[in-house]
């Protein structure tokens, strides 16, 4: 039975770029994150090694899905399974490719409540990382992964120290004063500029409280 595998990369380790591009309809701008989504051929902090050929196959399969019209959605933080939770979706992966041993990718931040949260953090200077989510088998003797498949890549908060577990963005929002109200309002009125302004101000407070810059 294949295992649930997730691997974290910090903003710096992923060589992450934050890119702003004009929308296709000429109205407004879109925000993107581009960088390494998963590293191949090296032992990571989970003591696993993803052979380059396994990364190549997984990247190729995901790109076939994207080109076939399938929306590869990603979330904020770390779900405990491979299911995509629509209320936590923040972005969509629009491309992946190989560069050397690594799988690179580009994701588009969506105007969802959690996407707005991510946008505000990025615009406030927060360095967000990524976490690949997939399945595969792991050899007990050398940690090599086989039969690897990428389901998606999530956005995660930057660890404050090496090997530290990322601060939970979603949980932080839910636990902050008025956080659940902010989230529910954002879901119900995503097109309301006053609500979006209120959300951005609340997120700035969250950034300050979590100290995750």
C-alpha positions in Angstrom: 0.0 0.0 0.0 1.4 3.4 -1.0 2.3 5.8 1.7 1.2 9.4 2.1 4.3 11.6 1.5 4.8 15.3 2.0 8.0 17.2 1.8 8.6 20.8 2.9 10.8 23.5 1.3 11.4 26.9 2.7 11.1 30.0 0.6 14.9 30.2 0.3 15.4 26.4 -0.3 12.8 26.5 -3.1 14.5 29.5 -4.7 11.0 31.0 -4.7 10.1 34.0 -6.8 6.9 36.0 -6.3 5.7 37.3 -9.6 2.9 39.8 -10.5 1.5 39.6 -14.0 -1.4 41.4 -15.7 -4.6 39.4 -16.0 -5.5 37.9 -19.4 -8.6 40.1 -19.6 -6.6 43.2 -19.0 -8.3 43.9 -15.7 -6.3 43.7 -12.5 -3.2 41.6 -11.8 -2.5 38.0 -10.9 0.0 36.9 -8.3 2.2 33.8 -8.8 4.8 31.8 -6.9 7.5 30.1 -8.9 10.4 27.8 -7.8 11.5 24.3 -6.8 8.5 22.2 -5.7 10.4 19.0 -5.0 14.0 18.1 -4.9 15.4 14.9 -6.5 18.5 12.8 -5.9 19.2 14.0 -2.4 18.3 12.8 1.1 15.9 15.2 2.7 15.1 16.0 6.3 12.6 13.1 6.3 15.5 10.7 5.4 13.8 10.1 2.0 15.5 10.1 -1.4 13.4 10.8 -4.5 15.3 9.4 -7.5 15.3 11.9 -10.4 13.5 9.4 -12.7 10.7 9.2 -10.2 10.4 13.0 -10.1 10.4 13.1 -13.9 7.6 10.7 -14.2 5.5 12.4 -11.5 6.0 15.8 -13.0 5.1 14.5 -16.5 1.9 12.9 -15.2 0.9 16.1 -13.4 1.5 18.2 -16.5 -0.6 15.8 -18.6 -3.4 16.4 -16.2 -3.0 20.2 -16.4 -2.9 20.2 -20.2 -5.9 17.9 -20.2 -8.0 20.6 -18.5 -7.7 19.2 -14.9 -7.5 21.9 -12.2 -4.7 21.0 -9.8 -5.6 22.9 -6.7 -3.5 23.4 -3.6 -4.2 24.5 0.0 -2.7 26.5 2.8 -0.8 24.4 5.4 -0.7 20.6 5.9 -3.8 18.5 5.4 -3.5 15.0 6.9 -4.5 13.2 3.8 -4.5 13.5 0.0 -8.0 15.0 -0.2 -8.4 18.6 -1.4 -10.5 20.6 1.0 -12.2 23.3 -1.1 -12.6 25.7 1.8 -8.9 25.8 2.2 -7.8 26.1 -1.4 -5.5 29.1 -2.0 -4.0 28.5 -5.4 -3.8 26.4 -8.6 -0.7 24.8 -10.1 -0.5 25.9 -13.7 2.9 24.3 -14.8 5.6 22.0 -13.6 8.9 21.1 -15.3 12.3 19.5 -14.7 15.5 21.6 -14.2 18.4 19.4 -13.4 17.4 16.9 -10.7 14.5 19.1 -9.3 10.9 19.5 -10.1 10.1 23.2 -10.6 6.6 24.7 -10.8 4.5 27.8 -11.0 1.3 28.3 -9.1 -1.3 31.0 -9.3 -2.8 32.5 -6.2 -6.6 32.5 -6.4 -9.1 35.1 -5.1 -10.5 32.7 -2.5 -10.5 33.5 1.3 -7.3 31.6 1.8 -5.8 32.9 -1.4 -6.4 36.4 -0.2 -4.7 35.4 3.1 -1.6 34.2 1.1 -1.6 37.3 -1.1 -1.7 39.7 1.9 1.2 37.7 3.5 3.3 37.8 0.4 2.7 41.5 -0.1 3.6 42.1 3.5 7.0 40.5 3.0 6.3 37.1 4.6 8.4 34.3 3.1 6.1 31.4 2.4 7.4 28.0 1.4 5.9 25.0 -0.4 5.1 21.4 0.5 4.6 18.7 -2.0 1.8 16.2 -1.3 1.8 12.8 -2.9 2.0 9.0 -2.5 4.7 6.3 -3.0 6.6 3.5 -1.5 9.7 3.9 0.6 12.6 1.4 0.8 13.4 0.8 4.5 17.1 0.3 3.9 18.0 3.4 1.9 14.9 5.6 2.0 14.5 5.6 -1.8 11.0 6.4 -3.0 9.4 4.4 -5.8 6.0 4.6 -7.6 5.8 8.3 -6.7 2.9 10.4 -7.6 2.4 14.1 -6.9 -1.2 15.0 -6.0 -0.6 18.7 -5.4 1.8 21.3 -3.8 0.6 23.3 -0.8 1.7 26.7 0.5 3.2 26.7 4.0 4.6 29.2 6.4 8.4 29.5 6.7 9.8 27.6 9.7 11.5 30.0 12.1 14.4 27.6 12.7 15.9 24.6 10.9 13.7 21.5 11.2 11.0 23.5 12.9 7.4 22.5 12.0 5.8 25.4 10.0 3.4 27.7 11.9 -0.1 26.7 10.9 -1.5 29.7 8.9 -5.1 28.4 8.8 -5.1 27.4 12.4 -3.5 30.7 13.4 -6.3 32.6 11.6 -9.0 30.4 13.3 -7.4 31.0 16.7 -6.8 34.7 16.5 -9.4 37.1 18.0 -12.2 37.4 15.4 -10.4 35.1 13.0 -13.3 32.8 12.3 -15.6 35.8 11.7 -13.0 37.2 9.2 -12.9 33.8 7.3 -16.7 33.4 7.2 -17.2 37.0 6.0 -14.6 36.5 3.3 -16.3 33.4 2.0 -19.7 35.1 1.8 -18.5 38.3 0.2 -15.3 37.6 -1.8 -16.2 40.3 -4.3 -16.9 43.0 -1.7 -14.0 45.4 -1.6 -14.8 46.6 2.0 -14.8 43.0 3.2 -11.5 42.3 1.5 -10.0 45.4 3.1 -11.1 44.2 6.5 -9.6 40.7 5.8 -6.3 42.2 4.7 -6.1 44.3 7.9 -7.0 41.2 10.0 -4.3 39.2 8.3 -1.7 41.8 9.0 -2.6 41.4 12.6 -2.1 37.7 12.3 1.3 38.2 10.7 2.4 40.3 13.6 1.0 37.9 16.2 2.6 34.8 14.6 5.9 36.6 14.0 6.5 34.6 10.8 8.3 37.2 8.6 
